[in-house]
Amino acid sequence: MYDDIDELMREITALEDSYLELKEIVFRGEQVRFGNEEGKAPNRLAEEFCAFANSEGGVLVLGVRDDGVIVGIDPAKRNILEQFVVNVALNNCKPLLEPTLNWMSLPDETGTPRLCLKVDIPRSRFYVHQTLDGRFLKRIGSHVHPIPAEQLGRLFSAKNLTMPFEERPAPGAPMEMIDLSRFEAYYRRRFGRSTSSEQLTFNQLLVNLKLAIDTEGKTVPTNLGILLFTERPEKILDGAVIDIAAYRHPVADGNTTDSKRITGPLPEQILQVLQYFQTSPLIATLAKKESLGRRNLPSYVDTALQEAVVNAVVHRDYELTGSQIIIRLFPDRIEIQNPGGLHNTLTEENLYAGCQPVRRNQQLAGFMRDFESPITGTTFMEARGEGFLNLVRDSSVLSGKRPEIKRIGEAVKLTIFAAVYPQDE
């Protein structure tokens, strides 16, 4: 927008409107400030970015006062300002934004060229952006306004947010983030042939499997592609990790005996957690002497633990940023808490009754049927939808207690109780 200097100068002369914002830049050492504006500069810039993205897009010209006077930017501070703008777009807007930055020489009142930074914010097609403090904003004329609650639903619909989260383009993610070796191994395992044997490009294969999407003339990863085949998905989807905390006492008293953060593609996260369960001293297997030798008495059923972890990964709400799956190990139980309430109208008793859930992440659930656990010898997700009932039945038989499901704010916590044998009583 306004790529021609003459056109941009005419817009500046006409002053700010729905598509143009002008800001004078003042430096305090290496800190960026906006002339004659109150509030922290990163927060103010994030407001402008989100408002433009949630409206029809727009342009910010840095180095121009709001009365149209071109004051320019000190060339020695060029890199500082550029990094400041990029940091705000990546870290102060949720989801992150990808502005286009262009340095331009604009004539001041005397005709002297002054260095200015033109920042283009495109209209967001797939997301409604918010500031770090959770405000949804829009542009009305030359001002930023909160979006009324009754308008948010229409805005979500207008920006194609009826498209499942998994299938939307991952904000700011380049195709290079997809690990080719991991995808190739998956493709061979599922289809029995290499990707090179297909008559399609690599990108088209990913698009066909909804791991990538063609948008605005380029191919980018979807959120599903990032979650399944990226080394560090949390770099794009904040909170796409699992935190484990182990306690020696039956309460979370803050004194952990062990803690671990699990990262990586989701199938690998699941496997790492299951391997942790195998080695944690809090999940010891009791050996009992019998006439025919020694028999191991497990604390939990391996397939039940696998079902619990997979459910947390598949059903969590990845749009809740800053929240992760939390697993707490106690001597008498394991608690698995994942962000996002029960999806749709599902209740706890619906699950116990065997109600077939509408999965929040249907595509992700489908892919989990293609990954097998070396610990249980079963796939991570079975097709019949009876995994939770099996978890409840097997765990109840072993421990004598039915696993508990509780809602905790915007999270769901599943508790599985350890077996208690006569020697322990």
C-alpha positions as CSV (number, residue, x, y, z in Angstrom):
1,M,0.0,0.0,0.0
2,Y,1.3,3.5,-1.0
3,D,4.4,2.0,-2.6
4,D,4.9,5.0,-4.8
5,I,6.6,7.9,-3.0
6,D,4.4,10.6,-4.6
7,E,1.3,8.7,-3.6
8,L,2.6,8.2,-0.1
9,M,3.5,12.0,0.2
10,R,-0.1,12.9,-0.9
11,E,-1.5,10.6,1.9
12,I,0.9,12.1,4.5
13,T,-0.3,15.6,3.4
14,A,-3.9,14.5,3.9
15,L,-2.9,13.2,7.4
16,E,-4.0,10.1,9.3
17,D,-7.0,8.1,8.4
18,S,-8.2,4.5,8.5
19,Y,-5.2,3.3,6.5
20,L,-2.4,5.6,7.6
21,E,-0.7,6.2,11.0
22,L,2.2,8.7,11.4
23,K,4.6,8.6,14.3
24,E,7.5,10.8,15.3
25,I,10.4,8.7,16.7
26,V,12.4,9.9,19.7
27,F,15.4,8.0,21.0
28,R,16.5,7.9,24.7
29,G,19.8,6.2,24.3
30,E,18.9,2.9,22.6
31,Q,15.2,3.1,23.7
32,V,12.5,4.0,21.3
33,R,9.9,6.6,22.2
34,F,7.0,8.2,20.3
35,G,7.0,12.0,20.3
36,N,4.1,13.6,22.2
37,E,2.5,10.2,23.2
38,E,2.0,8.7,26.6
39,G,2.4,5.0,27.4
40,K,5.1,2.5,26.6
41,A,6.2,2.5,23.0
42,P,6.0,-1.3,22.5
43,N,2.4,-1.4,23.8
44,R,1.3,1.6,21.7
45,L,2.9,0.1,18.5
46,A,1.3,-3.3,19.2
47,E,-2.1,-1.6,19.5
48,E,-1.7,0.0,16.1
49,F,-0.5,-3.3,14.6
50,C,-3.4,-5.3,15.9
51,A,-6.0,-2.7,15.0
52,F,-4.8,-2.5,11.4
53,A,-4.6,-6.3,11.1
54,N,-8.1,-6.7,12.5
55,S,-9.5,-4.1,10.1
56,E,-8.4,-3.7,6.4
57,G,-4.7,-3.4,6.9
58,G,-2.7,-0.2,6.8
59,V,0.6,1.7,6.8
60,L,2.6,3.2,9.6
61,V,5.3,5.8,8.6
62,L,7.8,6.2,11.4
63,G,9.7,9.5,11.2
64,V,6.7,11.7,10.5
65,R,4.7,13.8,13.1
66,D,1.0,13.4,13.2
67,D,0.7,16.9,11.7
68,G,2.4,15.6,8.6
69,V,5.8,17.2,9.2
70,I,8.6,14.9,8.1
71,V,11.4,14.9,10.8
72,G,13.1,11.6,9.7
73,I,15.2,9.1,11.7
74,D,18.8,9.3,12.7
75,P,20.6,6.8,10.2
76,A,22.8,5.7,13.1
77,K,19.7,4.5,14.9
78,R,18.3,2.6,11.9
79,N,19.0,-0.9,13.1
80,I,17.7,-0.1,16.6
81,L,14.4,1.0,15.2
82,E,14.1,-1.9,12.8
83,Q,14.7,-4.5,15.6
84,F,12.2,-2.7,17.8
85,V,9.5,-2.9,15.2
86,V,10.2,-6.6,14.5
87,N,10.2,-7.4,18.2
88,V,6.8,-5.8,18.8
89,A,5.3,-7.7,15.9
90,L,6.7,-11.0,17.1
91,N,6.3,-10.6,20.9
92,N,3.6,-8.0,21.6
93,C,0.9,-9.2,19.3
94,K,-1.0,-12.5,19.7
95,P,-0.8,-14.3,17.3
96,L,2.4,-12.7,16.0
97,L,2.3,-10.4,12.9
98,E,4.5,-10.3,9.9
99,P,4.9,-6.6,8.8
100,T,6.8,-5.5,5.7
101,L,9.5,-2.9,6.4
102,N,10.7,-0.5,3.8
103,W,13.2,2.3,4.4
104,M,12.4,5.4,2.3
105,S,13.8,8.9,1.8
106,L,11.0,11.4,2.1
107,P,11.5,15.2,1.5
108,D,10.9,17.5,4.4
109,E,9.5,21.0,4.1
110,T,12.8,22.3,2.6
111,G,13.1,19.4,0.2
112,T,15.8,17.8,2.2
113,P,15.5,14.0,2.1
114,R,14.9,12.4,5.5
115,L,15.2,8.7,6.3
116,C,11.8,7.2,7.3
117,L,10.5,3.7,7.9
118,K,7.3,2.5,6.2
119,V,5.7,-0.4,7.9
120,D,2.9,-2.3,6.0
121,I,0.5,-4.3,8.1
122,P,-1.7,-6.6,6.0
123,R,-5.3,-7.4,6.8
124,S,-5.3,-10.7,8.7
125,R,-7.1,-13.4,6.8
126,F,-7.2,-16.2,9.4
127,Y,-6.7,-14.7,12.8
128,V,-8.1,-12.0,15.1
129,H,-5.1,-10.4,16.8
130,Q,-4.9,-9.1,20.4
131,T,-2.4,-7.3,22.5
132,L,-0.5,-8.9,25.3
133,D,-3.1,-7.7,27.8
134,G,-5.9,-9.4,25.8
135,R,-7.5,-6.5,24.0
136,F,-9.0,-6.9,20.6
137,L,-8.8,-3.6,18.7
138,K,-9.8,-2.2,15.4
139,R,-9.2,0.9,13.3
140,I,-11.9,3.6,13.0
141,G,-10.7,6.6,11.1
142,S,-7.4,7.7,12.6
143,H,-8.1,6.1,16.0
144,V,-7.8,2.7,17.7
145,H,-10.9,1.4,19.4
146,P,-11.8,-1.8,21.3
147,I,-13.9,-4.2,19.4
148,P,-17.3,-4.6,21.1
149,A,-18.0,-8.1,22.4
150,E,-21.1,-8.4,20.1
151,Q,-18.9,-7.7,17.0
152,L,-16.1,-10.2,17.8
153,G,-18.2,-13.2,16.7
154,R,-18.9,-11.6,13.3
155,L,-15.2,-10.6,13.0
156,F,-14.1,-14.2,13.7
157,S,-16.5,-15.4,11.1
158,A,-15.4,-12.8,8.6
159,K,-11.8,-13.7,9.0
160,N,-12.5,-17.4,8.1
161,L,-11.9,-18.5,11.7
162,T,-14.6,-21.2,11.1
163,M,-11.6,-23.0,9.5
164,P,-10.3,-25.5,12.1
165,F,-7.3,-24.2,14.0
166,E,-5.2,-27.1,12.7
167,E,-5.7,-26.2,9.1
168,R,-4.9,-22.5,9.4
169,P,-1.5,-21.1,8.4
170,A,1.0,-21.1,11.4
171,P,1.8,-17.5,12.2
172,G,5.2,-16.5,10.9
173,A,6.3,-20.1,10.1
174,P,8.4,-20.7,7.0
175,M,8.3,-24.0,5.2
176,E,11.9,-24.7,6.3
177,M,10.5,-25.4,9.8
178,I,9.0,-28.7,8.5
179,D,11.6,-31.4,9.2
180,L,11.9,-33.3,5.9
181,S,13.5,-36.4,7.4
182,R,10.7,-36.8,10.0
183,F,8.0,-36.3,7.3
184,E,9.8,-38.8,5.0
185,A,10.0,-41.4,7.7
186,Y,6.3,-40.9,8.4
187,Y,5.3,-41.1,4.8
188,R,7.2,-44.3,4.2
189,R,5.7,-45.9,7.3
190,R,2.1,-44.9,6.4
191,F,2.2,-45.3,2.6
192,G,5.0,-47.8,2.1
193,R,6.8,-45.7,-0.4
194,S,9.1,-42.6,-0.5
195,T,7.9,-39.1,-1.3
196,S,10.2,-39.0,-4.3
197,S,8.2,-41.7,-5.9
198,E,5.1,-39.4,-6.1
199,Q,4.3,-37.2,-9.1
200,L,3.9,-34.2,-6.8
201,T,6.2,-31.6,-5.3
202,F,7.1,-31.9,-1.6
203,N,5.0,-28.8,-0.9
204,Q,2.0,-30.3,-2.7
205,L,2.2,-33.5,-0.7
206,L,2.1,-31.4,2.5
207,V,-0.8,-29.4,1.2
208,N,-2.8,-32.5,0.4
209,L,-2.3,-33.8,3.9
210,K,-3.3,-30.4,5.4
211,L,0.3,-30.0,6.8
212,A,0.7,-26.9,4.7
213,I,-1.6,-24.4,2.9
214,D,-1.4,-22.2,-0.2
215,T,-2.2,-18.6,0.8
216,E,-1.4,-15.2,-0.7
217,G,0.7,-16.7,-3.4
218,K,3.0,-18.9,-1.2
219,T,2.9,-22.2,0.6
220,V,3.3,-22.1,4.4
221,P,3.0,-24.7,7.1
222,T,-0.3,-25.2,8.9
223,N,-0.5,-25.4,12.7
224,L,-0.9,-29.1,12.2
225,G,2.3,-29.3,10.2
226,I,4.1,-27.4,12.9
227,L,2.8,-29.6,15.7
228,L,3.7,-32.9,14.0
229,F,6.9,-32.3,12.1
230,T,8.8,-29.3,13.6
231,E,11.7,-29.7,16.0
232,R,10.5,-26.9,18.3
233,P,6.8,-26.3,17.8
234,E,6.6,-24.0,20.8
235,K,8.6,-21.4,18.9
236,I,5.4,-20.8,16.8
237,L,2.7,-22.1,19.1
238,D,3.4,-20.9,22.6
239,G,2.9,-23.6,25.2
240,A,3.1,-26.6,22.8
241,V,5.2,-28.4,25.4
242,I,4.6,-30.8,28.4
243,D,5.9,-30.0,31.9
244,I,6.5,-32.8,34.3
245,A,6.9,-32.4,38.1
246,A,7.4,-35.2,40.5
247,Y,6.7,-35.0,44.3
248,R,7.6,-37.4,47.1
249,H,4.6,-36.4,49.1
250,P,0.9,-36.6,48.3
251,V,0.5,-32.8,47.9
252,A,2.1,-30.3,45.5
253,D,4.1,-28.5,48.2
254,G,6.5,-26.8,45.8
255,N,9.3,-29.3,46.7
256,T,9.7,-31.3,43.6
257,T,12.1,-34.3,43.5
258,D,12.3,-34.0,39.7
259,S,11.1,-31.7,36.9
260,K,11.4,-31.9,33.2
261,R,10.2,-30.0,30.1
262,I,9.3,-32.2,27.2
263,T,9.7,-30.6,23.7
264,G,9.7,-31.7,20.1
265,P,7.0,-32.9,17.6
266,L,3.9,-34.1,19.4
267,P,4.4,-37.8,18.7
268,E,7.9,-37.6,20.2
269,Q,6.6,-35.7,23.2
270,I,4.2,-38.5,23.9
271,L,6.9,-41.1,23.7
272,Q,9.2,-39.1,25.9
273,V,6.5,-38.9,28.6
274,L,5.8,-42.7,28.4
275,Q,9.5,-43.4,28.7
276,Y,9.7,-41.1,31.7
277,F,6.9,-43.1,33.4
278,Q,9.0,-46.2,32.8
279,T,12.0,-44.8,34.6
280,S,10.6,-42.6,37.3
281,P,11.2,-44.0,40.9
282,L,7.8,-42.7,41.8
283,I,6.3,-45.3,39.5
284,A,8.2,-48.3,40.8
285,T,7.1,-51.8,40.0
286,L,6.7,-54.1,43.0
287,A,8.3,-57.5,42.7
288,K,6.4,-60.3,44.5
289,K,7.8,-63.7,45.3
290,E,5.7,-66.6,44.2
291,S,6.1,-70.4,43.9
292,L,7.1,-70.1,40.3
293,G,9.4,-67.2,40.8
294,R,9.0,-63.4,41.0
295,R,6.1,-61.6,39.5
296,N,6.1,-57.8,38.8
297,L,3.1,-55.9,40.1
298,P,2.7,-52.6,38.2
299,S,1.5,-49.4,39.7
300,Y,-0.4,-48.4,36.5
301,V,-1.5,-49.9,33.3
302,D,0.8,-48.8,30.5
303,T,-2.0,-48.5,27.9
304,A,-4.0,-46.4,30.3
305,L,-1.2,-44.0,30.8
306,Q,-0.6,-43.8,27.1
307,E,-4.3,-43.1,26.5
308,A,-4.3,-40.3,29.1
309,V,-1.2,-38.6,27.6
310,V,-2.5,-38.9,24.0
311,N,-5.9,-37.5,25.0
312,A,-4.2,-34.5,26.7
313,V,-2.1,-33.8,23.6
314,V,-4.9,-34.3,21.1
315,H,-7.7,-32.6,23.0
316,R,-5.9,-29.5,24.4
317,D,-6.7,-26.1,23.1
318,Y,-3.6,-24.9,21.3
319,E,-5.1,-21.4,20.9
320,L,-4.7,-20.8,24.6
321,T,-1.2,-19.3,24.5
322,G,1.1,-19.4,27.5
323,S,-0.5,-22.6,28.8
324,Q,1.0,-26.1,28.5
325,I,0.1,-29.6,29.5
326,I,1.2,-30.3,33.1
327,I,1.8,-33.8,34.5
328,R,2.3,-34.2,38.2
329,L,3.5,-37.4,39.7
330,F,2.7,-38.3,43.3
331,P,3.3,-41.5,45.3
332,D,-0.4,-42.4,45.0
333,R,-1.5,-40.9,41.7
334,I,-0.7,-39.2,38.4
335,E,-2.4,-35.9,37.4
336,I,-2.5,-34.8,33.8
337,Q,-3.8,-31.3,33.2
338,N,-4.3,-29.9,29.8
339,P,-5.4,-26.4,28.6
340,G,-9.0,-26.1,27.3
341,G,-12.2,-27.3,28.8
342,L,-14.2,-30.3,27.5
343,H,-14.9,-29.6,23.9
344,N,-18.4,-28.6,22.7
345,T,-21.2,-29.6,25.1
346,L,-19.3,-32.7,26.5
347,T,-19.5,-33.3,30.2
348,E,-17.5,-35.5,32.5
349,E,-20.4,-38.0,32.9
350,N,-20.8,-38.1,29.1
351,L,-17.2,-39.5,28.9
352,Y,-17.8,-42.1,31.6
353,A,-20.9,-43.2,29.8
354,G,-19.0,-43.8,26.6
355,C,-20.3,-40.8,24.6
356,Q,-18.3,-40.4,21.4
357,P,-16.6,-37.0,21.6
358,V,-16.3,-34.4,18.9
359,R,-12.6,-33.9,19.0
360,R,-11.2,-30.4,19.1
361,N,-8.4,-31.4,16.8
362,Q,-9.8,-34.0,14.5
363,Q,-6.9,-33.9,12.0
364,L,-4.4,-34.3,14.8
365,A,-6.3,-37.3,16.2
366,G,-6.3,-38.9,12.7
367,F,-2.5,-38.6,12.4
368,M,-2.1,-40.2,15.9
369,R,-3.4,-43.4,14.4
370,D,-0.3,-43.6,12.3
371,F,2.2,-43.5,15.2
372,E,2.9,-46.7,17.2
373,S,4.3,-46.8,20.7
374,P,7.2,-49.2,21.3
375,I,6.2,-49.4,24.9
376,T,2.7,-50.7,24.5
377,G,2.9,-52.0,20.9
378,T,-0.3,-50.1,20.0
379,T,-1.0,-46.9,18.0
380,F,-1.3,-43.7,19.9
381,M,-5.0,-43.4,18.8
382,E,-7.4,-46.2,18.1
383,A,-10.2,-45.7,15.6
384,R,-13.2,-47.1,17.7
385,G,-13.2,-44.3,20.3
386,E,-13.2,-46.7,23.2
387,G,-9.8,-45.7,24.6
388,F,-11.1,-43.7,27.5
389,L,-13.5,-46.4,28.6
390,N,-10.6,-48.9,28.5
391,L,-8.5,-46.4,30.6
392,V,-11.2,-46.2,33.2
393,R,-11.9,-49.9,33.3
394,D,-8.3,-51.1,33.5
395,S,-7.2,-48.4,36.0
396,S,-10.2,-49.0,38.2
397,V,-9.5,-52.8,38.3
398,L,-5.9,-52.2,39.2
399,S,-6.3,-49.5,41.8
400,G,-9.8,-49.9,43.0
401,K,-10.5,-46.3,42.2
402,R,-12.2,-44.8,39.2
403,P,-10.0,-42.1,37.5
404,E,-11.3,-38.6,38.1
405,I,-12.0,-35.8,35.6
406,K,-12.3,-32.3,36.9
407,R,-12.6,-28.9,35.2
408,I,-10.2,-26.3,36.6
409,G,-10.9,-23.0,35.0
410,E,-10.0,-23.3,31.3
411,A,-8.3,-26.6,31.9
412,V,-9.2,-30.3,32.4
413,K,-7.4,-32.5,35.0
414,L,-7.4,-36.3,34.8
415,T,-6.3,-38.2,37.9
416,I,-5.3,-41.9,37.7
417,F,-4.7,-43.6,41.0
418,A,-1.8,-46.0,41.7
419,A,-2.4,-49.6,42.6
420,V,-2.2,-50.5,46.3
421,Y,-1.0,-54.0,47.1
422,P,-1.2,-55.8,50.5
423,Q,2.5,-55.3,51.1
424,D,2.0,-51.5,50.9
425,E,-0.9,-51.2,53.3
